[in-house]
Structure formats: structure tokens, C-alpha cells
Amino acid sequence: MQFSPLRTAIIAFVALLGVLFAVPSFLPQNVREAWPSFLPQQTIVLGLDLQGGSHLLLQVNEDGIVTERLQSLRRDVRNLLANQNGIGNLITTDAENATITIELTDPTQKEAARTAIQTLQTTVSNSMFAVGGVNELSFGETPDGKLTITLTPEGITERMSALVAQSIEVIRKRVDELGTTEPSIQRQGTSRVLVQVPGFGDSERLKDIISRTARLTFHMVYPGMSAAQAEAQGLPAGTMILPSQDGGKELIYEDIALGGESLVDAQPSFDSQRNMPVVSFRFDTRGAVTFGQITSANVGQRFAIVLDNQVITAPQIQQPITGGTGQISGSFTTQTANDLAVLLRAGALPASLDVIEERTVDASLGADSIQHGLTAGIVASVLVVSFMVIAYGLFGVFANISLVLNIVLIFGALSMLGATLTLPGIAGIVLTIGMAVDANVLIYERIREEQKAGKTPLQAINAGFDRAWGTIIDSHLTQLIAAVVLYFLGSGPVQGFAVTLGLGILTSLFTSYTVTLYFVGMWYRWRRPKTLKIQHFRFIPDGTKIPFMKISRYVIAFSIIMSVLSIGSAVFRGFNLGIDFVGGTAIVIQHEDGPADVGKVRELLDGLNLGEVQVQGFGTPEDVLVRVQAQEGGQDADQVAVAKVREALATENYTVRSTEAVSGTVSGELAWKGAIAVIISLVAILIYIWFRFEWQFALAAVTTTTHDVIMTIGLFSITGLEFNLTSIAAVLTLVGLSLNETVVVSDRIRENLRKHRKMPLPDLIDLSINQTIVRTTITQFTVFLALIPLVLFGGEVIRSFTIAMTFGCLVGMYSSIIVNGPILINFGLKSKADEPKDARPKSADGASV
């Protein structure tokens, strides 16, 4: 109980550091600006679900890359063979097999042609530091003697990866042009880009600006023949037909006369003569010279300005344009002209990007989520703090001081790391409030046992902290494993939950042991009590001798029946899957003139021909959730569906508060990742417990936890609660909480195996459960005190998550107390009393010991 000055200084330093990093997040902007520069300035970053904004997950379109590369390769081959070597040829393209086929008019020139096209070989690398790279092309020949060039799969993959890196820079320039603050643009895997823009609620405009390729090219229009004539008679060599903005078509040369990469500026302007918005552009020196040469040589001809394979305008060249400037006119509004100027200034995307996941939250809904989270947190804190004082008196006050410091350290760590706080993240903090007292309860109950065994108060305190520490480490690490798996396999808000849960576990290890020990030590040195009165209230009296093992067969039978019912319901009834797992669009709307009429909303949407549309209440009487199935036309069709819903509901004063669109590709990946996360978590915990305990304890713990997972998943199926990505978070958190209780009981069984060598195993397990049941009931009650406010006040967004957590904790307590013991016996765990006499070690006189 002697604390060195260094230990005291460390506790004070950590507490001060936590306060300094946490405080800026709770100060107004003007106060933070006046904050001394040498103090921490970083604040907690609020997730989009709390502050509103747009989230887009984009994927490089592989088909588009292949098609465009084949077109470019086709032009290169024609130029190389026909123009440079005079070898006549006919080229056909097979985009499905990423191949072009070359048929020579003079077969005797095949070897010369083969030698020539092999000079087109290039190596592709997705890193500027890579050496070499992979070959992009493979050369071959068809059975009938035609030459082929095929894009290699490795080359396509490397090109996609390289294009993602280029796309990120272009997207960042475009988003910066919009004047938004703190956008997050990150690479995901080899072919995806994640864009999060807080405070930008117009997701349609953001999506249009980010995902448009904005590839600007200039082509000469083919003279003397219209597009309709070319379609009827056949395309002239080296030409192509593109749609025009006015609804017609244009026949233009394939060769690019001038590329948009020569642009140095583009600005929205207004053409006073035609009374319409236009976009003015300016070329660099080389582009201006080329533009001047083209316009000088083609006076009287038409010159097409093409944007993303659509002819914006194709005016006739009246006179040479040598100043290096020009105008793009079309059916622009002021905003679309401004957006096009933004796109041209930022540069073209090197590849087309498809939006495969979209989430938009209105700022008002984010404010409501913050309010719900704060209310749940405050109520949970008051309940837990009050209960600890009622249950443990002064020792409860010590635990509460550690709890408050624990919360401060969580916020300080979030701020220091620049982590994002989401609504599930707030739920993680609230859950930590309930779990953080678990270690203190474990310590206090151990001190009571040691004092009851005849030790002095000082000995009891020392032994209580020392002997409880191993159990605390085991129980916390099993929860931490689940949090780590959840972070690496989850996404978005679920990762926010994993971060706060993981931080809470780490900080509670420090506060519940070191800080609580410090205050208990200070109190003891000051008061020097003869006895310790630690607990003032308990649910179950001391000395209980409940014969759990005598009813074990009935318990196991009940658990098997309930597990079979849960599995049967999951197989035959299925789940109410959220769009995270089935794809589609979820739209939260709010009626501005009082309570919403769900029936009226359903009636308005029935005639839109959108397939399956579900309409249900969403928390408050004014809010309604509309779920639209994934449309057959892909993401573009989904956006058309959202627009139809908006238009239909706008007439009845409904406003959209949030939209969430997930493609089938992402939903399948999320479902697979969720299943993998649960399996990995169970395997990792099995390995850990196997390392810390005997193998029977590890298998029993995993079996018990699997039972809890099955029961909780059955709850989703039987009740129809929405099963979404946060439900996976609930299941994984349940894994940690359930194992927490199981590890405590298992640790006591292992201790009693050494202490009571001659006691039969069923009696020993009964003894261990009765010794720990006081701690289990108090700990679970504090977790419930934290979870119930989340269920009541946490809001509809995390309702299914919090209900599943509450149910899972009940099941976890039941299984840890009653189910785990019989499983241990069935797996062959034995005490010394259960071993055959001839298997026991012999003493010197030959008697069994």
C-alpha cells in the first residue's frame, strides 16, 4: 500500500493529459481560438451520422477501363501498321475477352506486322517506387492466321490500382473547389475510393461532381455525311458516332485533335448575346498553338467539343482562334456551368467511377442523434454511479472516481487520435460505463472473500487486488479481441463503435486497477480501519448453496430446444435483413405538418412501379422509413427511384432526412465479412483461452458463447428486428461480454481445483458458481443500467442493436452461470477426487494421494 512519488506522478500526468485533450471538444469555437497554442487544439471528429453530410464509396469501372484501353490500342495499331509501315489491316474489338484481332489484307506481311505490334508492349505498375512492373499485353494468333493482342489480367489489375491513386488526387481537387471543410478521401483496396464530406447535404450534386469523368476532348466533325447516313451506309474508316447534348447524334473523327489536359483554367461566365450561361476556358501555350493551327486549317468546318463521350457543342469554325481561349455553350444553368468549370479545373478522372454505396444524413437528424446519445449517456451515468454508491458505499465512490476518469480518458484518446465519433460509438462509450465497474466489483468481492477468510484489512486489500488482476486481464482481453476483429472487418459507424469500445477496455484496465488502488490506499493510510465494510447491498446473500449441477440436465435440454428453435426460425422464417445485406435504398422522411400518415405515404408510393417498397414508422410520430428494393438497372436506376420518391412525397410536405443506398456488390461483401468476423473472433478467443486455461475450458467457453450467438440471432429472426451491420457489432460485443462472465467462473473453478483437491467436480463447480454469483449479478445489473437508457433514449437508428445487446447480456449471464459447468464435465474435466485411484500419484509407502 506504499505508493512511490513516481507512481503518483504517473497517475496525475495521465489524468491531466486526458483532461487537456478532452476539454477542447466541449468548448465553443471562439474559446478554442483563444486557447493557448502550446495546449492541445485537436477536437473529436463527429461522424456523418452526428453532424450530417455525405458518404460515397466509388469503384473503378473495370469494363470502362478495358473498353477505353482497347480503343486506344486500336488507334495505336492502325497508326503503327497502316500509317507508318503501309501494312493494310482490318481491326475488330472483343471487349468481353479484352482482345483486338488484326486481319491483314496481305498475309505475306504477317511477320513484319507481328514485329511491329510487339513494340507496343508496356509495363504497368501501381507504385512509383516499384521496379519493373507487369506486362500489360500478350500477343497471339487465331487458328485462321489473324494476329491478336490481349490485355493481361495482371495488367488490368495494376492499371486499375494506378488509376485509383490518380483518381484520389482529382477527387480531392474537386471537393476542395466546393469549399467544404475536413473532407475525408481514402483508398479502399485496389479499386475503390471512399469519400466523406461532412456538412454537405446535397448528395446528388456531390455525386455528380465526384463521379463524372469530365474527360474533355476536341474532334473534327466528319464532313459531307450525317450520323444517320453513316449508320445506314457504314462508318467511314477512323470515325465514330456520339450522342449530342440536344438529343441528336454527330459523326466525328476518332482521333483526338486536342485533349483537355491542355486546359489551364475554366470559369463560368455569361454570354450576353445569346443570354445564356457558358463556360470559358483557356489553354496553355502548347494547347493554344495547337488550337490555333487546327482552327486556321479548318475554317468553315465544324469542330466538336466532347465531354464524357457526349458532344456538348459542334460549332462551325468562322475564323482562326489564336488567343488560346474559347467557350463551351450548351443547355447550362448557372449551377451546372459552375460545376462543369469545377470539373475542368480539377482535371479529368483517369477512369469512370461507379457509386456502389451512398449514405446521406441531414444535419437536423445528426443533431437529433447527438441529443439521443447524450440523453442515454447521462441517464446511464447517473444510474450506474448511484447504484455503485448504494451497493458499495465509500468504495463505490472510489469506483465512480475511476469511472469518471475512464470516460475522460476515452474522450481524450479519441481527440488525440483524431478518431471519428459515431452514434454507435456513443453507444460503445455508454456500454463501457456499465462494463468499467466490472473490474472494481471483481476486486471488491475478492477483498470481501479474503477478509472473510481471516485476513487483516491490509492483507485483504493487497490480496484482493493481486488475485483479481489475472481475472481482469483475461476478461478484458477477450472483449478486446472482439473489438479488434470488429474494427478490421467492420466499416463506417461500426468501426466507430469498435474504436470507443476498444479504448474503453484499455482505459478501464488503468483506472479500475491503478487509480482505484491509489484511492483505496490513501483512505486506508488515513483511517487505518480494523474491519472493512465494503458491500452495503447485494442481490444474493452470502453463503448460497444453489445446486446448479443437479438441474443441469434440464438446463441443457432447455438450451438445446431453444437453440434448435432459433436455428429453425433462421432457416425457415429468415431475417428482416437491412439494406446492408440485401442492397437497395433506405430513405428516412419527416412530415413537416405534424404526425406522418404511413398509409398515405404507402399509397403515394404504390404507383411508382419500384418493386417492393416497405413503409414503416421510424421512432417519432413525424418520421417514416421507406425501403426500396435494389432496382434492376443498377446504381443509376436506384437514384432514379430515390428521385421519384422525393417528388411523390414533396407534394405532401415530407422532407428527406437521410438516404442510404447500397449496391448488391457491397451488400454481399458486408454479409460475408460479418460471418467471417464472428468466426474469427470465436477462433481467436478459443486460442487465447486454450493458452491461459486447459483445453476443456477453451472449448466449453466457445461452445457456451456459440450458444449465446445462436440465441441472439434467433431473436432477430423470431421478432423480425432488422438485421443489419450494427447487428453484427451487437453479436461480436456479446461474444466479448459473454466470455467475460464465463472466464470469471472458469478462473474460480481452476483456482478451486487446486484448493479443494478431494471435492467431486459437480460440487466444486457449484461452489465456484455460488462464490462468483454475487459479482456476476451486480456486474450484469450495472450493464443493464447502461443498456436500458440506450434502448429507451438512444434513438431508432441503433434500436435493434441495443435490444439485441440487452437480450444477449441476459442470455450470456444465464449460460455463464448454468450452461458452462455441465459442458465442462461433458468435455472430460476432472478433479483429483474424480480420477481413478490407480491413476493418482503414489506416496513413498505406495498409498494413493
N, C-alpha and C positions, 0 to 999 in steps of 0.2 A: 504493500500500500504506500510505499515511498515513491514519489514522483520526482524525477530529476528536473532541473530547470529547463533542460533541452526538450524533454517531452512536453512540458507545459508550453514552451515557446512554439513547438510544432503545432499543437492544438490551436493556440491563439493565432498563429500565422495562417493556418488553413481556413479557420473561421473568418478571419479578416479578409483573406483573399476571396473567399466565396461571397462575402457581403459586397466587396468592391466591384466584383464582376457582375453581381446580380442587380445592384441598385440602378445602373443606367437604364435598364429595360423598363423600369417603373417610373422614370422621371419624364416630365414633359420635354418637348423638343428644345424650348428656349432655355430650360435649366441645363440640359445636356450640352448645349452650345457654350454655356458659361462654365462648364465643368473643367477643372484644371487639366491641362494637356498631358501631365505625367500620370494621370489616373486612367483606368480602362474606359474606353469610349464605346466598345462593341456592345450591341444590344441583341436580344434574341430575335431571330428572324421568324416572323409568323408565316405559316404555310398558307397556301392559296385558299384552303377551306376556312381560314380565320380572317384573312384580310381581303379576300376576293381576288379575282384575276383569272388568267387563262393558262391552261396546261395543254401542250400539244406534244405528241410523240409521233415523229415522222420517220418514214423508212424510204431509203433509196429504191427507186423503181428499177428492178433488175432488167425487166423486159425492155424498158425505155433505154437503158444503157446499151443493151445488146443491139437494139434496133438502130440507135444513133451511131454506134461504133461500126456496124455493118455498112451503113450509108456512107460514112466517112471512108471506110476501107474500099468500098466500091468505087468512089471517086478517085482514090489514090491508084487503084489498079488500072482503071481506064486511062488515067493520065500517064501512068508508067508504061503501059503496053502500047496504047494507040498513039498518044501524042509524042512520047519520047523515043519509042522503038519501032513505031509503024506496024505493030502486030494487031491485026483485026481480031475483035473478040465480041462475044455476047455474054453478059454477066447476069445471072439470076441470084436472088437472095432467098435464103431459108432461115427466117428469124427463129423458128422453133428449135432448130438444131444449131443455131449460131454459125451458119456456114454460108459462104458465097461460092457459086460454081461458075467456072470460066470455060466457055466453049470457043475454041479458036476457029476462025474462018480458014486458016491454013494450018492443018495438023502438023506439017513438017517443022513448024516453028515452036513445037511444044517445049523442047529443052531450053531454047532461048527464053521463052515465056516463064518456064519454071525458075530459071536462074534469076530472072528479073524480079519476080514477085517475092522471092525469098529475101530480097534486100529490105522488104517491108517489116521484117521481124523486129519486134521491140520487146524490151523487158519492162515489167511493171513492178513497182514497189510502193508500199503504203507508208514508208518511212524515209525521211531524208537521210537517215544515218545507215540505212540498210546497204549492204554490199551486194551488187548483182541484181537480184530480183528474179521473177519468174518469166518465162517466155509467154507472150500473150497469144501467139499464133501457132497453129500447127498446119502443115501442108500435106496434101494428099491427092489422090486421083480416083475417080469413079471407074467402075468396070468398063464403061464405054469410052474411056480415054479423056474425060474432062478433068481439068485441074480444080482442086478445092482449097479453100483457106477457111479454117475453123478457129473461132475464139476458144481458147482453152478454159476449162472451169477454174483453174488456179488463177489465170489471168483476169477473168471476170471478177473473181473474189477480191483480188488485190486492187483492181481498178475501183471497185465499189468502196473498199476501205479508204483508198486515197481520196475519192470524191467526197466521202463523208467529212474528212478533215477540211477540205476546201469549202464545203457547204457550211460548216460551222462558222467560218470567218465571214462568209457572205451574209448568213442569217444574223450574226452579231451586228454587222454594219446596218442592216435593215432595221433591226429592233432599236438600235441606238438612234437612228433617224427619227423614230417615233417619239423620242423624248421620255421614254419610260425609265423608271428607277429600279436598280438592282435586278435586272433580268438574269435568269439562270439558263445557260445554254451548255448542255453536256452531251458528250458522246455516249451512246449505249451500244455495246457490242461492235460489230464490224459494219453494220448497215443502218444504224438508227441514230437519231438526234432527238434529245429531249429539250423542249423549250418551255420555260415557265416565266410568265410575265405578271408580277403582282400588280394589282390595281388597274389592269387593262381589261375591261369587261366586254369589249366588242370583239368576241372571238372570231366572228365571221371575217371582219376586216383584218385582224391579226393573221388568221389562217391564209387569207388571200395574199397578203404581203409576204409571208414567210414561205409558203409552199409554191408560189408561182416561179417558174424557172426564170422568166424575164430575159430570155435569150433574144437579143435584137440582132437582126441581120438585114442586109440590103441586097436585093437581087434585081436584075434587069427583067422586065416583063417580055415574054416571047412575042415578037411582032407578027402581025398578019394572020393570027389564028386565035380564036377564043378558046376558053376552057371547055365549053360544050362541044366544039368541033373536035378538039383533041380527044375527048372521051369517046366520040363516035368514030374517029378515023385512026386513033392510036397516037400515043405520046411521041413527039419528036425526041430524038436522042438528047440526053442531058437535060431534060425538063421534068417538071413535076407540077401537080395541081394542088393548090392550097385553098382553104376556105377564106373568105374575106369577112371583115367585120360587119359589112352591110348585108350579109346573108348570101352573097354570090360566091363565085369561085374565080381564081386567077391562074393562068398558065405562066409559070416563071421558070427561069433557068435554075438548075440545081446548084451551080457554082455560086459561091458567096462572093459578091462583088466587094463588099466591105463588111467587117464584123463590128459588133457593138463594143468589143474590147478597146476600140479606139476612142470611145467617148470619154471625155474628162469632166463633163458637167451636164446636168439635165435639170430644168426648173419648170414648174407650172407657170403658164402665162395665159394671156387672153388676146385672141385675135379680134381686134375691134372691127375689121372689115366684114368678117363673117359672123361676128357676135357670138363667139363660142370659145370655150377653154381649149387650150392646146398645150403641148409640151415642147419647149425649146431645148435644143441640145447643141453641144459644142464638141468638136473633135480635137484630138491632139495634133501636133504638127504633121506627123506622118499620115494620120487619117484625113486631115484637111487637104493635103496634097493629093491623096488617092481620090477623095471625094470630088475635088476639082477636076482631076483627069477624067473621071467617069462622066461627070455632067458635061464636060466640054466635048467629049467624043460621042455623046448620045443625045444631043439636043433634038427635041421632037419625039424622043422615045419615052416610054413610061418606066418609072423606077419604083419598085415595090419595097415598102418598109414592112418587115415581117417580125412579129413578136410571138414567140412560142408557137411557131407553125401556123400562125394566122396573119393574113395580110391586113394590116391596120389601115394603110392608105397606099395608093399607087398613082401618084400624080404624074403628069407629063412634064418632062424637063423643058422649061421655057428658055433657059439661058444657062451658061456655065455658072456654078456656085463655087467661088474660090475663097470665100471667107471662112470656111470650116464650120459654119453654123447652119442649122435647119430647124424645121418644125415638124412635129408629128400631130396630125389632126385626126379626129375620129369622133365617135359619139361619146365624148367625155363629159362628166360632171366636174365641178371644182374639186371634189374629193378624189375621184378616180384619176384625174390629171395629176393631182399631188402625189397619190400613191404610186403612179407609174414613174413619176420623176424620182421618188424614193428608190424604187426598184432599179432604175437605170443608174443612179448614182452609186448604189451599193454594189452593182455588178450582177451579172447573171449567175444563177446557180449552175454548177457544172453538171448537175443531173436533176431529173424531176424527183420530187419528194411526195410521197403519199401520206396523208394523215391517217394513222391507224388507231390513235387514241386521242380523245379530246375531253377535257373537263373545264368547265367554266363556272365560277361562283360569283354571284353578285355580292357587292360589298356589304349590303344590308344583311344578307344571310350569314356572311362571315362574322359580322358584329353580333348577330344572334347566337352563333356558335360559341363565341368568346364568352358571352353572358351566361350561356348554359354551362360551359366549363367552369367558370369562376364560381357560379352558384353551387354546382356539385362539389367543387373543391372546398369551398368554405364550410358547407354543411358537413361534409365528411370529416374535415379537420376538427370542427367543434365536437362532433360525436366521438371521434377516436380519442381526442385529448381528454374530454370529460370522462369517458369510460376508464381510461388508464388511471386517472386520479381516484375514481371511485374504487377501482379494483386494487390498486397498489399504494394509494396514499402518497406519501412523500417520494417513494421510489417511482411512482407513476409520474411525478413532477420531473424527476431526473430523466425518465424516458421521453417525456414530452419536450424537454430542452433539446435532447438529441434529435428528436423528430423534426423540430423547427429548424435546427441547423442542417439536418439532412435535406429538407426542402430548399433551403437557401443554397446549399452546395449544388443541388441539381440545377437550379436556375443559373447559378454562377458558371457551372460547367457548360450548360447549353450556350450561354453568352460567349464564353471564352472560345469555344469550338466553332462558333458561328453556326450551330446546328439549327435546323428548322423545327419550330414547334407547331404541331398539327392538333386537330381536335382529338384523334386517338392518342396523340402524345400527352395531352392534358389528362386523358383517361389513365394513361400509364403513370402519371405523377400521382393522381388520386389513388390508384391501386397501390402505389409504393407507400403511401401514407398508411394504408392498412397493413402492408407487409413489413414495414420498417420496425414496428413494435414487436414483431415476431421474435427477433433475436433477444430483445430485452425481456420478453416473457420467458423465453427459454432460460436465460441467465437467472432471473429472479426465482423461477421454480426450482432451479438447481440449487440455489443458495438455501432455499427453504428445506430441501431434502438433506443437504449437508448439515444444516443446523439441527434438524430432527434426528440425524444420526449421532448427535452428541458433540459436534464440533463447536468451538467458540465462534462468536460472531466474525472475528478477523479470519479464522481458518475457513469458515463457511463462505465468506465473500471471495477469498482467494480461490478456493476450490470451485466455487460456482462459476466464476469467470473462466478459469482454466479448463474445466471439464466441458463446459458448454461450447467452447470455441471450436473444437473439431466438428461438432454437430452443426454449428452455424455455418462453417465453411462449406460443408457438404451440401446443406440445404440451399445455400445461396448460389453455389456453383452450378447446381442442376438447373436453377432458374436462369442463370446467366447463359448456359448453353442454349436454352430455348430462345433467349433474346438474340443471341448472336446468329443463330440459324435464321430467325425471323428477319433480321436486318439484311442478310446477304441474299435471301431468296424472296423477300418482300419488295414492295415498291411504294413510292409516294407516302401517303399518310400512315401506312402500315410500318414503314421504316421509321417514321417519326415516333410511333408507339414503341418500337424496339429500342430506339435510342434512349428515350426517357426511362423505360423500364430497366435497361442495362445500367444507365448512370445511377438510377435509384438503388439498384442492388449493390453497386460498388461503394457508393457513399454511405449506405446503411451499414456496411461492414466496418467502416471507420467510426461512424457516430455511435452505433449501438454498442460497440465494444469499448473503444478507446475513450470516447467522450463520456459515456455513462460511467465507466470505471473511474474516470477522473473525478466526477461529481460525487459518486458514492464514496471514494477515498477521502475527499475533502470533508464530507459530512462525518465520516467515521472518526477522523482525527480530531474533529471539533467536539463531537458528542461522546465518544467512547461508550456506546451502549452496552449493557450486559446481555441483552437479547435483541433479536431483530424481529420487528413486526412488519413483515413485508406485504403480505396479502390481506386485504380487508373484505374482499368479495370473491366468491367462486361459484361456478355453476354446479360443480360436482364436489361433494365433500371429500376430505382426505380419507384414505384407508378403504376406498371402494374395492370390492372383490367381485366384479361382474364376470360371470363365467362365459366369456365370449366364445371360447373354443367349443363349448357344449352345444351352442346353436349354430356352429359354423356350417354344418351340412345344409341347414335350412337357408342360411345366408348365401352360400354358394349356389344352391338351386335357384333362389330368387334372382341372383345376379345373372345366371345363365339364361333364365327365362327372359329377363329384361333386355339382355344383350341380343338374344335371338329376335325379339320383337323389334328392337332398334334396327338390326340388320335387315330384317324382313321389310320393315317400313321403308328403309332406304332403297331397297331393291325394287319393291313393287309400287310404292307410293311416290318415291322420288323426292326431290327437293324443290323448294321455291328458289331457284337459282337467280342470283343477281346478274346484271349485265356484265360484271367482271368475268363470268364464266360462260355465258351464252352469247355475248355480243348484243348489240342493239344500242338504243338510246334511252336514257332516263332524264326526264325534264321535271324540275320542281317549279310549280307555278303558284302565284299568290293572287287571291281576289282582293282588289283594292276597295271594294264596297261592302265589306263585311264577310260573314262565313261563306265559304265556297259551296257550290251545289255540284256534288260529284256526279249525280245523274245527268245534270245539264252538260257538264264537261264531256261525259261519255257520249252523250247524244251529238254534241258538236263534232266529235272526232270520228264517229262511226262512218260518216260518208266520205272519208278521205282516202279510202282504199289503201291503207298502210299495213294490212295484215293484222296480226294480233296486237291489240292496244289494251293495256291494263291501266285503269284509273282507280286510285285509292287515296284516302286521307293521309296526310303526312304531318303528324304532330299537332299543330294548331288548327283550329277550325277553318282558317283562311287558306292554309296550304294544301296543295294537292300534288301527288306524284303521278306522272304519266310515263309509262314504259312502252316503248315502241320496238317491235321486233326488228332485227337486222334486215335491211332491205336487200333484194337480190342484186341490185346494181352496185353494191359495194359502198364505200365511204361517201362518194358523191350523192348516191341515192339516199343515204342516211341524212345528209344535210338538206336535201330537198324535203324529206319528211319532216325534219325539225322546222323548216320554214313554213310548211303547210300548217303545222300545229300552232306556231306563233300567230299566223294570220287568222286562223279559225278562232283562236281564243282572245285575240286583241279586241274583237267586237264586243266581248262581254267583260271588258276591264280586268283581264288577267295579265299579269306581268311575269316574265320568266326570271326566276331567281338563280337557277343553276341548270347546266346541261352536262351530261356525261355520256360520251359516245365511245364505244369500244368495238373494234372490228373483230371478226371471227378469229383472225390470226392471233391477236393478243389474248382473247378470252381463252383459247385453247392452251396457250403458253402459261397463263396465270393458273388455270386449273391444274396443269401438270406440275408447276412449281409448288403449288400448295400441297399436293400429295407428297412430293419429294421432301418438302420441308418437314412434314410430320414424321416421315420415315427416318430422315437423317437425324432429327432431334432425338427420337427414341433410341437409335443405334448409338449415338454419341453418349447418351446418358447411360445406356447399358454398359458401354466400355468403361465409363468413369466409375460407376458403382461396382462393377466387377473388379476394378483395380483397388477400390477402397474397402470392399467387403468380400465375403465369399461369393462364389458364383450363384448360389441359391438366392442370395439377397438381390443380386442384379436381375436375374430372370424374374423373380417374384415382383420386383419393383416395376419392371417393364410390362409384365402381364397385368398388374394392377392398373398401371397408367393407361394401357391399351383398353382395358375395361372402361375407364373413365371417358376416354376419347369416343368409344363406340356409343356410350350412353348419351354423351353431349351431342354427337352427330345425329343420334336418333331423335333428340329433342327438336332439332331443326326440321327433320322430316315429318314427325308426328304433328307438331304445332303449326307448320307452314311458315315459320320465321324465315326471313330472307337469308339465304346462304351466299355470302359474298366474300371479298378478300379479307375484310375485318373479321369474318367468322374464323378464317384460318388463324388469324392472330389470336383470337379467343381460345382456340383449341391448343395452340402452342403454349400460350400463357398458362392454360390449365395444366398442361404437361408439367410445367415447372412447379406450379403450386401443389399439385397432387403429389409429386415426388418430394416436395418439401416436407409434407406430413409423413410420407412413407419412410423417408430417410431418418427422421427423428425417432420413429418407432423402431426401425431396424437397428439404429445405433444403440438404443436401450436394450434390445434383445441381445445384440452382440456383447454388450457390457455384462448383462446378467448371465450369459453363457459362461463367462469367466468367473463370475462371482458365485453363482449357485450351480455348481457342477453336478450335484446329485438330484436336481429338480427335474421331473419329466418335462419334456418340451412344451406340451399344451399348457401346463401350469405356468411354465416360465414365460410363455407368450402372453398369457392372461395377466401375469404380474407386470410385464413390461407395458402393456396397453393401459392398465389401470394407473401405473405410475406416470404416464405421459398424457393421459386423457384430460387432465386439468389444463395443461398447457395447450393441447390441441383445441379444446372448446373455446378458450379465451382468444387464441390466435385467430381462429376462424370467425369468431364473433367480431373482432376488430376489422377483419377483411370485409365482412358483410356490412359493417357500419360505413365502410368506404364505398362499397359497390352499390348499396341501395340508393344513395343520393345520385349516383351516375344513372341508375335505371330511371329514377323519378325526374331528375333535372338535367340530365346530360344531353337531351335532345333526340330527335328522331333519327339523325344521321348515324348514331352509334347505338341505337336501341337494341338491335339484335345481338350486337357484340356484348353489351353489358348484361343482358338477360342470360346469354349463354355462359358468361363468366360466373354469374351468381349461381346458376344451376350447377355448373361444373365444380364450384367450390363445395357445394353440398355433397355431390357425388364423390368428390375427392376425399372429403372428411370421412364419409361412410366407408369407402374402400380401404383407406389407410388404417382405420381402426379395426374393421371387421373382416375384410376380404384378404388383406395381405398375409395375415397369420396362417390361415388354412393353406394358402398357396405355398408358403414356406415349408410347411410339413409335407405337402404333396411332392415338393421338389427334393425331398430327402434330407432336409436339415435335421441334425440330431444333436441332442445334448449328451453329456457323459453318461447320464442315467439311462439314456435310450440305447447306448451301444451294447452289443453282446459282451458278456463278461470275459469271454476268451479273447475279445478284441482289445480289451483295455490293457494299458502297460502294467507289467508285473513289478512288485516290490522285491527287495532282496530275498525275502523268505518265500517268494513265489505267489503271494496273495495278490488279487486284483486290487487296483487302487482307483 
